[in-house]
């Protein structure tokens, strides 16, 4: 009981000091900031794309870990969720993931069309003229993204598409 009383008294003294109370508030504020990768210091999670047409997805972050499957699609958007040395833990749109060597990934931003058909428009407006229709599974490059729309390009077509039809860009993410 005596130890508990001492701890309570010590905590009261520490928290009554304005400088220490402020430090505690700053620590709370810092933990609310987005996580950073231990290797790159880039935000986690973040989106990248496959640089090559083939990439082994391993169970762990080394060549000694078994290959669970192989991604076979260049420019496929992936989400990095962790980093370890030269390895990145990635997830695809289905939530399937594993470890991929960083040399197989690119910072070029791409998206995957998720809706059955997504209309590509001349302007970021549902009333704007239709340029093309993209089917589910199409991968396109991002030119820019606003709050609700992204400007993408694929096979000579360039236009605006609603962000809700895409996987590979965060809902609040803005890309210039």
Secondary structure, 3 states (H helix, E strand, C coil): CHHHHHHHHHHHHHHHCHHHHHHHHHHHHHHHCCEECCCCCCEECEEEEECCCCEEEECCCCCCCCEEEEECCCCCEEEEEEEECCEEEEECCCCCEEEEEHHHEECCCEEEECCCEEEEECCCCCCCCEEEEEECCCEEEEEEECCCEEEEEECCEEEEEEHHHEECCCCCCCEC
